Amino acid sequence: MHTFTIRDLRDRSGELSREAESGNISLITKHGQPLMVSVPFDKVVVESGVHVSLAVNLFKAGNLSTGMAARVARMSRLEFTDLVSNLGIPVVDYPASELADELAQFSS
């Protein structure tokens, strides 16, 4: 998530637009304090609303756990994991090395 100041909205609006076009959310601050969040206008916003879109984006970026994202989306954890799975977003991000270690434990 990129952070922009309120002044950046005037000076770097093109960069903010590119972030949104890339599907990234941005935080806009004023005097160092969060003021608003820029959420890309996409299919999730249209179909499910801003809360769900924000939760999906923050979860996808690794900023929120499934439980916290579900709270932001105002859903149960099961509903949220079903949603992100249907959107093609992995619910579990397991590095290959950890997976190999886990599987090795079963073969011992």
Order of alpha helices (4+ residues) and beta strands (2+ residues): beta-alpha-alpha-beta-beta-alpha-alpha-alpha-alpha-alpha
